């Protein structure tokens, strides 16, 4: 079995079974065709740090085009927004330089207190 076939669990990514972390940034994500970005937005990229996993930081892709918070709301609460990532998973992939990296996705994001 190849390493790129392994599916990582929330506990392996976030350090907890619930997929809980702290939201740092939100950006739109776009389709790519033949290695070039299109103008077709397909997902939102949430940059999240996971305190329960040695403060590991990952980008988590969530399908859709509407973010859970505006840029203003995020800026007002920067570093204090705890989120739960629904069905968080991750996979290894090889970069162009041959190194392994992790890509993460989730079915949804929920702000928790």
C-alpha positions as CSV (number, residue, x, y, z in Angstrom):
1,X,0.0,0.0,0.0
2,X,1.3,3.5,-0.9
3,X,1.5,6.2,1.7
4,X,-0.7,8.4,-0.5
5,X,-3.5,5.9,0.1
6,X,-3.7,6.4,3.9
7,X,-6.6,8.5,5.2
8,X,-5.7,10.5,8.3
9,X,-8.3,10.8,11.1
10,X,-9.3,13.9,13.1
11,X,-7.2,12.7,16.0
12,X,-4.1,12.3,13.9
13,X,-4.6,15.8,12.3
14,X,-6.1,17.8,15.2
15,X,-4.9,15.8,18.2
16,X,-8.6,15.3,19.2
17,X,-11.5,13.2,18.0
18,X,-13.7,16.2,17.4
19,X,-11.5,18.0,14.9
20,X,-11.3,21.2,17.1
21,X,-8.8,23.9,16.4
22,X,-8.3,27.7,16.2
23,X,-9.2,29.5,13.0
24,X,-6.5,31.8,11.7
25,X,-7.5,32.7,8.1
26,X,-10.2,32.2,5.5
27,X,-9.6,32.3,1.7
28,X,-11.5,31.2,-1.4
29,X,-10.4,28.1,-3.2
30,X,-10.6,27.6,-7.0
31,X,-10.7,24.9,-9.5
32,X,-7.5,24.1,-11.5
33,X,-7.5,22.8,-15.1
34,X,-4.3,21.6,-16.7
35,X,-2.3,23.1,-13.7
36,X,-3.8,26.6,-14.1
37,X,-6.3,28.3,-11.8
38,X,-9.7,29.0,-13.2
39,X,-12.1,31.7,-11.9
40,X,-14.5,29.0,-10.7
41,X,-14.6,29.1,-6.9
42,X,-15.4,25.6,-5.6
43,X,-14.4,25.7,-1.9
44,X,-13.3,27.7,1.1
45,X,-9.8,27.2,2.6
46,X,-9.7,27.5,6.4
47,X,-6.3,27.9,7.9
48,X,-6.5,26.3,11.3
49,X,-4.0,25.7,14.1
50,X,-4.4,22.6,16.3
51,X,-3.2,23.2,19.9
52,X,-3.8,19.6,20.8
53,X,-1.4,18.5,18.1
54,X,1.7,20.6,19.0
55,X,0.2,23.7,17.4
56,X,0.4,22.1,13.9
57,X,-1.1,24.4,11.3
58,X,-3.0,23.1,8.2
59,X,-5.2,24.4,5.4
60,X,-8.6,22.6,5.5
61,X,-10.7,22.7,2.3
62,X,-14.5,22.8,2.7
63,X,-16.8,22.6,-0.4
64,X,-18.9,25.7,-1.0
65,X,-18.5,29.4,-1.6
66,X,-19.9,31.0,1.6
67,X,-17.5,31.3,4.5
68,X,-18.7,30.9,8.1
69,X,-17.3,34.3,9.0
70,X,-16.6,37.6,7.2
71,X,-13.0,38.9,7.1
72,X,-14.1,41.7,9.5
73,X,-15.5,39.2,12.0
74,X,-12.3,37.1,11.8
75,X,-10.1,40.2,12.2
76,X,-12.1,41.3,15.3
77,X,-11.7,37.9,17.0
78,X,-8.3,36.9,15.6
79,X,-6.7,34.0,17.5
80,X,-9.9,33.5,19.6
81,X,-12.2,31.6,17.3
82,X,-12.4,28.0,18.1
83,X,-13.9,25.8,15.4
84,X,-15.0,22.2,15.0
85,X,-14.4,20.6,11.6
86,X,-17.0,18.1,10.6
87,X,-15.6,14.8,9.3
88,X,-12.1,16.1,9.1
89,X,-9.8,13.9,7.0
90,X,-6.3,14.2,5.5
91,X,-4.2,12.5,2.9
92,X,-0.5,12.5,2.1
93,X,0.6,13.7,-1.3
94,X,4.0,14.3,-3.0
95,X,5.0,17.9,-3.9
96,X,6.8,18.8,-7.1
97,X,10.1,18.7,-5.2
98,X,9.3,15.1,-4.1
99,X,8.6,15.8,-0.5
100,X,5.5,14.5,1.3
101,X,2.9,16.9,2.5
102,X,-0.7,16.6,3.9
103,X,-3.9,17.9,2.4
104,X,-7.0,18.2,4.6
105,X,-10.7,18.5,4.0
106,X,-13.9,18.6,6.0
107,X,-17.6,18.5,5.3
108,X,-18.3,21.7,7.3
109,X,-17.0,24.1,9.9
110,X,-18.8,25.2,13.1
111,X,-17.8,28.0,15.4
112,X,-17.8,26.8,19.0
113,X,-17.4,28.6,22.3
